[in-house]
Structure formats: C-alpha cells, structure tokens
Amino acid sequence: MQKYRVISFIVVHILIFVHVLWFQHSSLGSFDFQEFFDRFLGKGILNPGSILVILAFLLTLVFGRFFCGWMCHFGAVQEFAWWVFSKFGIKPKTINSRLIAFLPLFILFHFYIIPNVYDGMIMGSWKVQFIPNKPDVWKYLPGVIIGSLTFIVDGFLIVYLLGRKGFCRFVCPWGAFLKIPTALSTFKVRKTGDCTHCNMCTSGCPIAIDVSYEINQFNKVINSNCTSCMICIDDCPENALSYKFASPASDFDDVRISDFSFQKKSFIHSKIK
C-alpha cells in the first residue's frame, strides 16, 4: 500500500510544480488551504483553494484525514526528514504534551476562523462569489529563500526538536480543521484479528499514535491525528488490522467524548519514541 502512497505524493508535487511554473496565469488560481479562511469565510469568494478545503472536509467525513496522509506536501516533507534522520542514525525523541490538543486549535481559531468570520460575515458585506482565477498563483507563495527555510524548519528542525510529524501534531491549523470530521469518519483503522501485542503498528506510525493501545482499548484507532496512511496495517504481522467502514450510528457505542481528549496513558510505549 505504501508504494501507492509514495506515488500519490509524487503526483501531487508534480501537479503543484506544473501549476506554479507553467500554468501560473491560467484560469485556475491558488490551491492554498488558506484561501478557504481568508477568501471564503472573509469575503464569500469561492476559488480553487476554497473548493479544495470544502472537498477535503467532506471526504474526511468518509475516509478520515486521507488528504493529510496521502496528499499534503508538509506531511511528505516531515516523513522524508524522519527517514533521513533514521538513515544517519539520528533518533529524535517524540514529545507528548497537552499542547498537541490545544495549540493547533488555538492557531486555527485565533488567526483564521474568528478574525475572518468577524470581518467578513459580521462586520463586512459577505457575499458568495465564484472567482476561479484569483488569487494569482504567485501572489502568496514565498520566494526561494523563504521557501527553502520553510522546508528546512518544517521538515527537519521541528521534527528534530518535537519528533515524528511535529509540525502536524503541534502547529498545523489545517489538520486541526479536519479533526472533527476525522472523529466522525466512517472508515477507520480497525481491529479485525487477534493482536499479539508486538507493537509493530505503534512503532511504524509516522504521527506517533500508540496504535496498539487504541485498537485494544476501542477496537479501532480513534485518535484524530490519524492520517489514514495505513502503515500500521502493512506492518502488522498477524494481519489483525483493516481499514474498514462502520456506520457512525454504532461506531461510538464503546467510545466516550472524553476518549477524544488528551490521553497521557496512550503515549507511554517506548516504540513511539
């Protein structure tokens, strides 16, 4: 399954480069996630970025954070950084903190949702408009220097300091936006066989979820940071995990709302480190 995920990342990056370098003045504007918050929530403008976020939100309700695990370039850079570190024998310690639950949501609401809703829908003249060619692709893209620094900081420095996908877990507002639909998603990693507690699933998780704990506690992964990468499924030697559908009406029979909050005991296994 992972070869298809790698292909997905490669295809996405090729499409990004093609759009930015060869079709920058075409009828399609920026596909930036930020467009949904700045342009749609703030002004009512539907453009490629706004539509992308709406589609990602709806698809997440079905498949979980599939976008994060199969298409996001920030996620791909961090997984690449972790792979490079492992090749050089560098083992950053993955940090656990309550900030994982609160900081991305704070960034999302404080910087993106509240000011744009206030300025556009409450104080401004918010009106739905379809403008597919705005903004220009290069309008908000960083230059080579800032882009390179972003690559180094997000992909290597943050991963070195905070561990596996540190940016995704501690900072990313887009991932925070997809947490609620992820919790409600119909497809999840589920326990479908006998677990031998080898913890290979936990060891392989690129976003530092104690998969073994969750599948044995809830018979599925409920952590809203799960990006549906399916590495745990591929790594399980007993084939005890599957990515399966379940009706939302019955999916929460054995789960409480408090189970989605910060759980320190779900982060104690040494293989997370």
Disulfide bonds with the S-S distance in Angstrom:
none
